[in-house]
Amino acid sequence: MYICICAAVTDSTIRKSLADGDKNFKALCKELHVAQECGKCGSCARALFQEIRAEQLKRDTTSPLA
């Protein structure tokens, strides 16, 4: 699903970017140019960012130690 039409960024693109490293929301927006043009995607992008981070935190805290 497209999150940012202006920059042609999908939810998959955001997920891949966050999987590649620890970023805050501002860094993610700068890297992918999300919420940089019209800004209408900002709230949706932030909600997705928070959802992904919560999933990562849950996975990291429930994974057994290797």
N, CA, C and O atoms as CSV, one atom per row, in Angstrom:
chain,resi,resn,atom,element,x,y,z
A,1,MET,N,N,0.841,-1.169,0.000
A,1,MET,CA,C,0.000,0.000,0.000
A,1,MET,C,C,0.895,1.243,0.000
A,1,MET,O,O,1.903,1.303,0.704
A,2,TYR,N,N,0.503,2.225,-0.801
A,2,TYR,CA,C,1.257,3.470,-0.813
A,2,TYR,C,C,0.982,4.269,0.453
A,2,TYR,O,O,-0.168,4.476,0.841
A,3,ILE,N,N,2.045,4.706,1.077
A,3,ILE,CA,C,1.952,5.560,2.253
A,3,ILE,C,C,2.147,7.013,1.835
A,3,ILE,O,O,1.428,7.901,2.294
A,4,CYS,N,N,3.125,7.249,0.961
A,4,CYS,CA,C,3.426,8.596,0.470
A,4,CYS,C,C,3.374,8.578,-1.057
A,4,CYS,O,O,4.239,8.001,-1.717
A,5,ILE,N,N,2.354,9.213,-1.596
A,5,ILE,CA,C,2.201,9.274,-3.049
A,5,ILE,C,C,3.275,10.176,-3.652
A,5,ILE,O,O,3.828,9.855,-4.704
A,6,CYS,N,N,3.573,11.287,-3.008
A,6,CYS,CA,C,4.550,12.245,-3.551
A,6,CYS,C,C,5.914,11.597,-3.792
A,6,CYS,O,O,6.565,11.871,-4.800
A,7,ALA,N,N,6.343,10.740,-2.865
A,7,ALA,CA,C,7.659,10.100,-2.966
A,7,ALA,C,C,7.558,8.641,-3.409
A,7,ALA,O,O,8.568,7.942,-3.476
A,8,ALA,N,N,6.347,8.183,-3.710
A,8,ALA,CA,C,6.105,6.797,-4.147
A,8,ALA,C,C,6.669,5.779,-3.150
A,8,ALA,O,O,7.357,4.832,-3.531
A,9,VAL,N,N,6.363,5.994,-1.870
A,9,VAL,CA,C,6.854,5.116,-0.803
A,9,VAL,C,C,5.712,4.231,-0.316
A,9,VAL,O,O,4.625,4.710,0.009
A,10,THR,N,N,5.983,2.940,-0.274
A,10,THR,CA,C,4.985,1.978,0.193
A,10,THR,C,C,5.284,1.537,1.622
A,10,THR,O,O,6.344,1.837,2.172
A,11,ASP,N,N,4.342,0.830,2.203
A,11,ASP,CA,C,4.565,0.287,3.540
A,11,ASP,C,C,5.718,-0.709,3.525
A,11,ASP,O,O,6.466,-0.806,4.497
A,12,SER,N,N,5.867,-1.444,2.435
A,12,SER,CA,C,6.985,-2.396,2.317
A,12,SER,C,C,8.326,-1.680,2.319
A,12,SER,O,O,9.289,-2.160,2.916
A,13,THR,N,N,8.390,-0.535,1.654
A,13,THR,CA,C,9.622,0.255,1.619
A,13,THR,C,C,10.000,0.710,3.022
A,13,THR,O,O,11.168,0.659,3.408
A,14,ILE,N,N,9.017,1.147,3.770
A,14,ILE,CA,C,9.267,1.596,5.141
A,14,ILE,C,C,9.710,0.424,6.005
A,14,ILE,O,O,10.653,0.552,6.787
A,15,ARG,N,N,9.047,-0.708,5.873
A,15,ARG,CA,C,9.437,-1.902,6.644
A,15,ARG,C,C,10.878,-2.311,6.335
A,15,ARG,O,O,11.644,-2.621,7.247
A,16,LYS,N,N,11.245,-2.314,5.060
A,16,LYS,CA,C,12.611,-2.682,4.674
A,16,LYS,C,C,13.622,-1.697,5.240
A,16,LYS,O,O,14.677,-2.099,5.729
A,17,SER,N,N,13.306,-0.421,5.176
A,17,SER,CA,C,14.220,0.593,5.694
A,17,SER,C,C,14.438,0.425,7.196
A,17,SER,O,O,15.566,0.539,7.677
A,18,LEU,N,N,13.375,0.157,7.927
A,18,LEU,CA,C,13.506,-0.018,9.375
A,18,LEU,C,C,14.196,-1.323,9.733
A,18,LEU,O,O,14.838,-1.414,10.779
A,19,ALA,N,N,14.077,-2.323,8.892
A,19,ALA,CA,C,14.764,-3.598,9.135
A,19,ALA,C,C,16.265,-3.462,8.914
A,19,ALA,O,O,17.053,-4.217,9.482
A,20,ASP,N,N,16.660,-2.492,8.082
A,20,ASP,CA,C,18.073,-2.290,7.761
A,20,ASP,C,C,18.846,-1.538,8.836
A,20,ASP,O,O,20.076,-1.499,8.790
A,21,GLY,N,N,18.163,-0.951,9.786
A,21,GLY,CA,C,18.891,-0.231,10.822
A,21,GLY,C,C,17.963,0.484,11.773
A,21,GLY,O,O,16.766,0.617,11.522
A,22,ASP,N,N,18.535,0.942,12.868
A,22,ASP,CA,C,17.781,1.633,13.898
A,22,ASP,C,C,17.649,3.100,13.507
A,22,ASP,O,O,18.635,3.837,13.506
A,23,LYS,N,N,16.448,3.515,13.181
A,23,LYS,CA,C,16.197,4.892,12.770
A,23,LYS,C,C,15.067,5.467,13.607
A,23,LYS,O,O,14.178,4.745,14.057
A,24,ASN,N,N,15.117,6.765,13.806
A,24,ASN,CA,C,13.961,7.421,14.396
A,24,ASN,C,C,13.061,7.897,13.253
A,24,ASN,O,O,13.432,7.789,12.085
A,25,PHE,N,N,11.897,8.414,13.584
A,25,PHE,CA,C,10.935,8.798,12.549
A,25,PHE,C,C,11.484,9.901,11.654
A,25,PHE,O,O,11.295,9.870,10.437
A,26,LYS,N,N,12.150,10.856,12.242
A,26,LYS,CA,C,12.704,11.968,11.459
A,26,LYS,C,C,13.735,11.466,10.443
A,26,LYS,O,O,13.737,11.908,9.294
A,27,ALA,N,N,14.599,10.557,10.857
A,27,ALA,CA,C,15.614,9.997,9.955
A,27,ALA,C,C,14.964,9.185,8.840
A,27,ALA,O,O,15.401,9.240,7.690
A,28,LEU,N,N,13.927,8.437,9.181
A,28,LEU,CA,C,13.201,7.663,8.175
A,28,LEU,C,C,12.602,8.592,7.120
A,28,LEU,O,O,12.722,8.338,5.921
A,29,CYS,N,N,11.965,9.657,7.566
A,29,CYS,CA,C,11.360,10.615,6.637
A,29,CYS,C,C,12.406,11.255,5.738
A,29,CYS,O,O,12.179,11.434,4.542
A,30,LYS,N,N,13.535,11.596,6.307
A,30,LYS,CA,C,14.600,12.216,5.517
A,30,LYS,C,C,15.150,11.236,4.485
A,30,LYS,O,O,15.361,11.603,3.329
A,31,GLU,N,N,15.381,9.996,4.896
A,31,GLU,CA,C,15.938,8.986,3.997
A,31,GLU,C,C,15.008,8.678,2.826
A,31,GLU,O,O,15.448,8.585,1.681
A,32,LEU,N,N,13.713,8.521,3.127
A,32,LEU,CA,C,12.755,8.102,2.101
A,32,LEU,C,C,11.968,9.261,1.490
A,32,LEU,O,O,11.169,9.060,0.576
A,33,HIS,N,N,12.195,10.469,1.995
A,33,HIS,CA,C,11.491,11.674,1.526
A,33,HIS,C,C,9.989,11.613,1.815
A,33,HIS,O,O,9.175,12.163,1.073
A,34,VAL,N,N,9.649,10.942,2.897
A,34,VAL,CA,C,8.254,10.841,3.330
A,34,VAL,C,C,7.886,12.107,4.089
A,34,VAL,O,O,8.686,12.629,4.865
A,35,ALA,N,N,6.673,12.597,3.861
A,35,ALA,CA,C,6.149,13.794,4.536
A,35,ALA,C,C,7.015,15.021,4.273
A,35,ALA,O,O,7.106,15.911,5.119
A,36,GLN,N,N,7.639,15.070,3.124
A,36,GLN,CA,C,8.506,16.190,2.780
A,36,GLN,C,C,7.851,17.152,1.785
A,36,GLN,O,O,8.250,18.313,1.692
A,37,GLU,N,N,6.857,16.680,1.051
A,37,GLU,CA,C,6.199,17.517,0.046
A,37,GLU,C,C,4.911,18.103,0.621
A,37,GLU,O,O,4.941,19.151,1.266
A,38,CYS,N,N,3.795,17.441,0.393
A,38,CYS,CA,C,2.507,17.985,0.838
A,38,CYS,C,C,2.247,17.734,2.324
A,38,CYS,O,O,1.509,18.486,2.961
A,39,GLY,N,N,2.854,16.676,2.877
A,39,GLY,CA,C,2.724,16.380,4.298
A,39,GLY,C,C,1.497,15.586,4.702
A,39,GLY,O,O,1.344,15.246,5.875
A,40,LYS,N,N,0.621,15.284,3.757
A,40,LYS,CA,C,-0.612,14.565,4.090
A,40,LYS,C,C,-0.364,13.151,4.593
A,40,LYS,O,O,-1.213,12.586,5.282
A,41,CYS,N,N,0.773,12.575,4.263
A,41,CYS,CA,C,1.077,11.196,4.659
A,41,CYS,C,C,1.700,11.111,6.052
A,41,CYS,O,O,1.878,10.015,6.582
A,42,GLY,N,N,2.026,12.233,6.637
A,42,GLY,CA,C,2.756,12.245,7.902
A,42,GLY,C,C,2.133,11.416,9.008
A,42,GLY,O,O,2.830,10.640,9.661
A,43,SER,N,N,0.841,11.565,9.230
A,43,SER,CA,C,0.204,10.831,10.329
A,43,SER,C,C,0.146,9.335,10.045
A,43,SER,O,O,0.339,8.522,10.949
A,44,CYS,N,N,-0.117,8.968,8.800
A,44,CYS,CA,C,-0.158,7.550,8.430
A,44,CYS,C,C,1.242,6.940,8.524
A,44,CYS,O,O,1.405,5.820,9.010
A,45,ALA,N,N,2.240,7.674,8.060
A,45,ALA,CA,C,3.620,7.190,8.116
A,45,ALA,C,C,4.069,7.017,9.563
A,45,ALA,O,O,4.727,6.032,9.898
A,46,ARG,N,N,3.717,7.968,10.417
A,46,ARG,CA,C,4.088,7.870,11.833
A,46,ARG,C,C,3.397,6.677,12.493
A,46,ARG,O,O,4.018,5.961,13.279
A,47,ALA,N,N,2.132,6.461,12.184
A,47,ALA,CA,C,1.400,5.320,12.753
A,47,ALA,C,C,2.040,4.004,12.320
A,47,ALA,O,O,2.184,3.088,13.131
A,48,LEU,N,N,2.424,3.905,11.051
A,48,LEU,CA,C,3.085,2.694,10.564
A,48,LEU,C,C,4.440,2.522,11.240
A,48,LEU,O,O,4.796,1.412,11.634
A,49,PHE,N,N,5.196,3.605,11.379
A,49,PHE,CA,C,6.489,3.573,12.060
A,49,PHE,C,C,6.320,3.022,13.479
A,49,PHE,O,O,7.070,2.141,13.899
A,50,GLN,N,N,5.345,3.535,14.206
A,50,GLN,CA,C,5.114,3.093,15.582
A,50,GLN,C,C,4.675,1.630,15.629
A,50,GLN,O,O,5.077,0.887,16.524
A,51,GLU,N,N,3.859,1.224,14.677
A,51,GLU,CA,C,3.412,-0.171,14.608
A,51,GLU,C,C,4.596,-1.113,14.374
A,51,GLU,O,O,4.713,-2.150,15.026
A,52,ILE,N,N,5.459,-0.745,13.448
A,52,ILE,CA,C,6.627,-1.577,13.134
A,52,ILE,C,C,7.566,-1.643,14.326
A,52,ILE,O,O,8.058,-2.719,14.665
A,53,ARG,N,N,7.820,-0.515,14.964
A,53,ARG,CA,C,8.700,-0.492,16.137
A,53,ARG,C,C,8.123,-1.351,17.260
A,53,ARG,O,O,8.870,-2.052,17.944
A,54,ALA,N,N,6.813,-1.306,17.458
A,54,ALA,CA,C,6.179,-2.130,18.493
A,54,ALA,C,C,6.340,-3.614,18.167
A,54,ALA,O,O,6.603,-4.421,19.058
A,55,GLU,N,N,6.182,-3.976,16.886
A,55,GLU,CA,C,6.382,-5.367,16.466
A,55,GLU,C,C,7.821,-5.805,16.721
A,55,GLU,O,O,8.070,-6.909,17.206
A,56,GLN,N,N,8.769,-4.920,16.387
A,56,GLN,CA,C,10.186,-5.243,16.584
A,56,GLN,C,C,10.501,-5.403,18.065
A,56,GLN,O,O,11.219,-6.326,18.451
A,57,LEU,N,N,9.979,-4.527,18.883
A,57,LEU,CA,C,10.218,-4.593,20.325
A,57,LEU,C,C,9.628,-5.872,20.903
A,57,LEU,O,O,10.267,-6.542,21.714
A,58,LYS,N,N,8.419,-6.211,20.493
A,58,LYS,CA,C,7.779,-7.432,20.973
A,58,LYS,C,C,8.592,-8.653,20.560
A,58,LYS,O,O,8.813,-9.559,21.365
A,59,ARG,N,N,9.033,-8.676,19.314
A,59,ARG,CA,C,9.823,-9.801,18.813
A,59,ARG,C,C,11.152,-9.894,19.565
A,59,ARG,O,O,11.587,-10.985,19.932
A,60,ASP,N,N,11.787,-8.755,19.789
A,60,ASP,CA,C,13.084,-8.745,20.466
A,60,ASP,C,C,12.985,-9.164,21.928
A,60,ASP,O,O,13.912,-9.773,22.462
A,61,THR,N,N,11.878,-8.846,22.573
A,61,THR,CA,C,11.743,-9.178,23.993
A,61,THR,C,C,11.196,-10.579,24.218
A,61,THR,O,O,11.324,-11.119,25.317
A,62,THR,N,N,10.590,-11.179,23.199
A,62,THR,CA,C,10.050,-12.530,23.355
A,62,THR,C,C,10.928,-13.595,22.720
A,62,THR,O,O,10.674,-14.787,22.895
A,63,SER,N,N,11.953,-13.190,21.988
A,63,SER,CA,C,12.850,-14.158,21.347
A,63,SER,C,C,13.774,-14.772,22.386
A,63,SER,O,O,14.327,-14.059,23.224
A,64,PRO,N,N,13.946,-16.082,22.340
A,64,PRO,CA,C,14.900,-16.707,23.270
A,64,PRO,C,C,16.330,-16.309,22.906
A,64,PRO,O,O,16.644,-16.058,21.743
A,65,LEU,N,N,17.160,-16.260,23.893
A,65,LEU,CA,C,18.562,-15.920,23.644
A,65,LEU,C,C,19.235,-17.045,22.883
A,65,LEU,O,O,19.005,-18.224,23.152
A,66,ALA,N,N,20.068,-16.665,21.932
A,66,ALA,CA,C,20.759,-17.679,21.114
A,66,ALA,C,C,22.021,-18.141,21.795
A,66,ALA,O,O,22.735,-18.990,21.262
